[in-house]
Amino acid sequence: MKTPFVSLEQAKKIIEQYPTPFHLYDEKGIRENARQVNRAFAWNKGFKEYFAVKATPTPGIMQILKEEGCGMDCSSFTELKLSEAVGFWGEEIMFSSNMTPAEDFVLANELGAIINFDDFTHIAYFEKLAKIPETVCCRYNPGGVFQVANDIMDNPGDAKYGMTKEQMKEGFRILKEKGAKHFGIHSFLASSTNSNTYYPMLAKILFELAVELKKELDIHIAFINLSGGVGVPYRPEESPCDIMAIGEGVREVYEEIFVPEGMDDVAIFTEMGRFMLAPYGSLLATVVHEKHIYKEYVGLDACAANLMRPAMYGAYHQITVLGKEDAPCDHIYDVAGGLCENNDKFAIDRKLPKIEIGDIVYIHDTGAHGHSMGYNYNGKLRSAEILLKENGEAALMRRAETPEDYFATFDFTGLFKK
Ligand SMILES: *Cc1c(COP(=O)(O)O)cnc(C)c1O
């Protein structure tokens, strides 16, 4: 079973200052994990993890990752602005967007970010806005299904992202003609993988493509971007990925494919979001109701507006009732939020200790794609984000929304005109 990174006593102290619900992040865990990622790929001179900003677009978190040597992977105007505000610039920013608006490309170019073209037609679209940069990247989609052993991991042929091999070739040829000098290849073939072989298998596909493109077009391949997709064990019975083994697996493919071709200067980039943050965030909520009808319910002060993954994907998040870590899980509950949507349940038929009103519930692994997916349905407000610092202090990184925030985008002027 997973253990929370705070005790009931610690949580209560934080709650005295900041009422539930809130997302709490573990600085120590974030830093240690980021260091381990950098160690796993230390064999590669140019290695850089570009944190997928969408997972946790919180300056306090982005700053920690900056200090650990990470760049930022953005896909929208606002994510670019956020990265700029935290002090990222130039090739510390990867711009991996799709269906990209013109103003986003313009800003990415102004910041000197590495542009990752999702589609062949984006090259001509970009050229109308700005000069083609010297370093560029294209996103590859091999089509078909992506299998590891006999398991289908994902279905790239069904995904809206990336270009076919022919389009990659034609794209690189045109980019070279327009002055590009250093080329990157990016691909994202499977999400939330719990296997040490995903990155090495993806690396093999991209390295082979890189060799082919280099030979055919006589271009300099500068980097391979393995993107995101490395998973975390949300369920207690799942085992975590071994990032050291993953790094070693990629190194072996690198030795096998790149080194004999003299391509030993190619940098490896990653764009992990989930693996960098998910386990180091949690949603803390208070039990405000219990309800006994055809099933047993406990109602929280948090809802799917604070954590959408269970409602959206049926995702599993482990729940610990703080202070009852060692109590027997001899009750079965649906743990629900207050949205007028029956899918607003953090857990269904979950075995938990006997729960009382006032208990503090700790929902695990919400550090990535948690707060950031929040929304305002039913007029629900997004929660605060708090950092549990290495020295044990709690720091507010983002305050909770207020009704004023919800009202801020309305224009009431017409209502008062007579
Ligand atoms: C979402 C996303 C990521 C991060 O994915 P994780 O599964 O969180 O690692 C990386 N790159 C791109 C382009 C993405 O859209």
The ligand as an SDF file (V2000), in Angstrom:
LIG
                    3D

 15 15  0  0  0  0  0  0  0  0999 V2000
    0.7410   15.3930  -22.3660 C   0  0  0  0  0  0  0  0  0  0  0  0
    2.0150   15.4720  -23.0840 C   0  0  0  0  0  0  0  0  0  0  0  0
    3.2240   15.1040  -22.4670 C   0  0  0  0  0  0  0  0  0  0  0  0
    3.2850   14.5480  -21.0740 C   0  0  0  0  0  0  0  0  0  0  0  0
    2.6760   13.3150  -20.9640 O   0  0  0  0  0  0  0  0  0  0  0  0
    2.7630   12.4620  -19.6050 P   0  0  0  0  0  0  0  0  0  0  0  0
    1.9480   11.2590  -19.8930 O   0  0  0  0  0  0  0  0  0  0  0  0
    2.2230   13.3010  -18.5340 O   0  0  0  0  0  0  0  0  0  0  0  0
    4.1930   12.1310  -19.3840 O   0  0  0  0  0  0  0  0  0  0  0  0
    4.3830   15.2700  -23.1760 C   0  0  0  0  0  0  0  0  0  0  0  0
    4.3840   15.7740  -24.4330 N   0  0  0  0  0  0  0  0  0  0  0  0
    3.2520   16.1390  -25.0580 C   0  0  0  0  0  0  0  0  0  0  0  0
    3.3260   16.6940  -26.4270 C   0  0  0  0  0  0  0  0  0  0  0  0
    2.0410   15.9860  -24.4100 C   0  0  0  0  0  0  0  0  0  0  0  0
    0.9070   16.3440  -25.0400 O   0  0  0  0  0  0  0  0  0  0  0  0
  1  2  1  0
  2  3  1  0
  2 14  2  0
  3  4  1  0
  3 10  2  0
  4  5  1  0
  5  6  1  0
  6  7  2  0
  6  8  1  0
  6  9  1  0
 10 11  1  0
 11 12  2  0
 12 13  1  0
 12 14  1  0
 14 15  1  0
M  END
$$$$
